[in-house]
Amino acid sequence: MERLYLYDTTLRDGQQTQGVQFSTPEKIRIAEMLDELGVDYIEGGWPGANPTDSAFFEAAPETRVTMTAFGMTKRAGVSAENDDVLAAVMNARTPAVCLVGKTHDFHVSTALGITLEENLDNISRSVAHMVAEGREALFDAEHFFDGWKANREYALECVHAALNAGARWVVLCDTNGGTLPVEIGDIVRDVIASGAPGDRLGIHTHNDTANAVAGSLAAVDAGVRQIQGTLNGLGERCGNANLVTLIPTLLLKEPYASTYETGVNPEALVNLTPISRQLDDILNRVPVKQAPFVGASAFAHKAGLHASAILKDPSTYEHVDPAVVGNERIIPMSNQAGQSNLRRRLEETGITVEKGNPALGEMLSEVKAREDRGYTYDSAQASFELLARKVLGQLPAFFEVDRYRVSIERRRNARGEVVTVSEAVVATIVDGQKILSVSESLDEAGNDQGPVNALWTALAKDLGKYQCQIDDMRLVDFKVRITQGGTEAVTRVIIDSEDGEGRRWSTVGVSANIVDASFEALVDAVTWRLMQVPPAQALAGE
Amino acid sequence: MERLYLYDTTLRDGQQTQGVQFSTPEKIRIAEMLDELGVDYIEGGWPGANPTDSAFFEAAPETRVTMTAFGMTKRAGVSAENDDVLAAVMNARTPAVCLVGKTHDFHVSTALGITLEENLDNISRSVAHMVAEGREALFDAEHFFDGWKANREYALECVHAALNAGARWVVLCDTNGGTLPVEIGDIVRDVIASGAPGDRLGIHTHNDTANAVAGSLAAVDAGVRQIQGTLNGLGERCGNANLVTLIPTLLLKEPYASTYETGVNPEALVNLTPISRQLDDILNRVPVKQAPFVGASAFAHKAGLHASAILKDPSTYEHVDPAVVGNERIIPMSNQAGQSNLRRRLEETGITVEKGNPALGEMLSEVKAREDRGYTYDSAQASFELLARKVLGQLPAFFEVDRYRVSIERRRNARGEVVTVSEAVVATIVDGQKILSVSESLDEAGNDQGPVNALWTALAKDLGKYQCQIDDMRLVDFKVRITQGGTEAVTRVIIDSEDGEGRRWSTVGVSANIVDASFEALVDAVTWRLMQVPPAQALAGE
């Protein structure tokens, strides 16, 4: 088996995606996900160019992965030792460093405005400096394929300059994303024929013609042994090669599965779908249903012909087993499959329902009707559990909400400063007694936290005999999406809550009114918490 | 130049997409779009299997495209003339008919439960019957690639049975989507070597490994002369080969551009982006930003290095000219952007700032400081423009907001029903005059639309002398996400607005309070609209 290395650039090229801006804690969480998956390198960002990137390297988690800082080859006219861009990259103190440099003559003259010789010198000296400082050096050969087509001799000289200076890897980059797979294969073969060893070459593709995965595979077929890519194909313009697609392709499909080994443990593939969706969660993006391997539709068999054959043998219409990549089969046409799916889901929440129980059909149509109105139960497990218990008659009526009122006012205070104040009044009924509670929404510094927070504070302030059960509860996340409920756009709110025992649960609310949707999710959150401890027991503990 | 035929199956395989169900008028509109684009065949559906498909063929528009009905080869034990499935397909009266049949021995025994000879006979007789009835016959060889790997002899026999019976085309289908491009190329070459002429072979791929486009190109390289695909890559599971990607690849990129001609007029490529978005409109889907060629991010240059080079020459970071496919270049503002990016961005909004003007530095640090607090200017172009004009002293003080108040109340009405009512009061000052306006937020059916809508209605109700300028303005989208502003979680709201002239613009607001954040974005939206017409001119037009 030959070793193939995976280099992830989600935190660097992935951050070039339009609309994506990771915070430092988000970068740390993504690095931990990549470590769990088993990639070989994490390119964490460009220290010095970006404050969050510098902060990430300072706080970077301990992982088995080789942490890599990204930067640029030195400028002409300055020594590598005195180049401030290189110095910032060195200061990140990562074991590996990846420097991007020009290899296309047109870019050397047009974008940099220096001579071809100066550029070669910049590559050599920058790489040599990193090596002298004890770093594993990578060289990203920018625009390599376009460069090779324009001036093959020069492009190859750049590659060899980096290799001769001690670069562990030279990564051939199709920066503009326009090179088709067959061309990539041909050009890689020429590079190897020129004396560059394949096990020191990498490939970096973009998806501008939807060929980023195919181009990466063509480069591996031609001899490279490192692939650069990103989770969910994030990246500049149309994105980079999608590692979430490449990894199962390399591990599960021939000729790759029996030719190469990677750092990814085949058993870790079950994390692939959850990891892909967690990233979408961090970005507050709707997961792409049609995504290969991990999309909700990737193993959905809608055609009647397909669905009936799948029942006989899943391999009739599936190229891999969905369970292997942590995904699941969906047969939307078959009510039977729906019910067995549902029973499995109920078992996960500790509810056992016999096969054939008519409550299953009722539950399924209730879930479907609500999903048509914009609800989603994929992530809001706690709301799903409440819905199921309600259909089964297992949901106690803990409390009732009589009414609520929230007001948000922006005005000038006595000192003439513009301030915003939110106030909420909630009237609940517990054991026939009306409880009225009111709350403002201020953080410790006296700043207003908005209407949802005000509502939560009022609701959680006095819930009569249940109060002791929710005292340790707090809201930890709040996600809002505008979605389609029937023909109207509605707001979907998902609230994540946590309690003192570290339990975390998610609930959902849907309405045209964002405050109403939030309130529904809040009430579910409290109700789910009350389900966990029977009231009598909670009271006995008082 | 060799002729390459494009066969669109958006209306048949595309309808297998999870969540997609076209109505007959929608099918007609899509057929007209395909005609405008210039594909050769439209597969309109399966008459008899689907009522909307039968209705579509009855009402199908007159096009230059060869309309094709889809069906299945006859069952064993019935003559082609007496097979009711074939009869329904014939009744659609299309000039061409495409019949799917098995070519994988395992499927013949497992899914059909008949002998291999019976299946060959079904293929021959069904195709011959269509030809005898004067139709152009196509045979979709289902699971051909898996079949070839399992039993090469038999798979090839099926192909030749269809060809010998008079099929104009035999389409090699990778039904499960698991065959990689290199394998597709090798197998197609073997089929041609067996005596099947390439100009009677087609390719049908799925995107289960993200290789549908690459697999189609590999088949063309190996000799097939028909490609089947769908608009926007719709289709079963992960979708079919995306014609919106394949068409510009074939027309603009080598070796295809100078080797093949298709029915698509190169000048019709400017319709590509609008057609792709119109289809999303019909499906009520958000267009995929990272889609090759047509996505909003396909020519967005976020990296500072890229943006500065683009200013010198767009070909430095673009593989094709966005205008050719009806798309446009975007240089978003972001944390990564430098001053050149900023100048370019300013020029797009009609603001010229000399290189070296200190206002650029001030603007950049203002943008960065705001992005640290949670703002994003990638998509909120209008808010970016206002911020720039403010730094340059070019932003008139149109109006001032003195205060606002919103209340949301949920209670029982006189009939005992639970209702929610939102009310907003906004006090603005125009030319020293205070204007107070109040509004509820009800849609036509009397349902509450929430606090943001109430605020918008109150703000847009009376803005004194500016009222005529915002009368035609409406909110078209509203996006919310919780993000990190410094150390605190804050809410970011992006609002898309539109006016009567079809202009569309986006603004952003950030606050711990979602209503405050929304209000900030609303005020920006109104202010940007007021910038477009100088007040004097607007007043003169009254």
Interface residues (C-beta under 8 A of the other chain):
Chain A: Q15 Q16 T17 Q18 G19 Q21 S23 P25 E26 A49 N50 P51 T52 M72 F106 H107 T110 A111 T175 N176 G177 G178 L180 P181 V182 N207 D208 T209 A210 N211 A212 V213 A214 G215 L217 A218 D221 G233 E236 R237 C238 G239 N242 T245 T249 K253 N284 V286 V288 K289 Q290 A291 P292 F293 G295 A296 S297 A298 F299 A300 H301 K302 A303 G304 L305 H306 A309 K312 D313 T316 Y317 E318 H319 V320 I330 P332 V401 D402 R403 Y404 R405 V406 S407 I408 E409 R410 R411 R412 T420 S422 S441 D443 N447 D448 Q449 G450 P451 V452 N453 D477 F478 K479 V480 R481 I482 Q484 E488 T491 S511 A512 N513 I514 V515 D516 F519
Chain B: Q16 T17 Q18 G19 A49 M72 F106 H107 T110 A111 T175 N176 G177 G178 L180 P181 V182 N207 D208 T209 A210 N211 A212 V213 A214 G215 L217 A218 D221 G233 E236 R237 C238 G239 N242 T245 T249 K253 N284 V286 V288 K289 Q290 A291 P292 F293 G295 A296 S297 A298 F299 A300 H301 K302 A303 G304 L305 H306 S308 A309 K312 D313 T316 Y317 E318 H319 V320 I330 P332 S334 N335 Q336 E371 D372 T376 D378 S379 V401 D402 R403 Y404 R405 V406 S407 I408 E409 R410 R411 R412 T420 S422 S441 D443 N447 D448 Q449 G450 P451 V452 D477 F478 K479 V480 R481 I482 T483 Q484 E488 A489 T491 S511 A512 N513 I514 V515 D516 F519
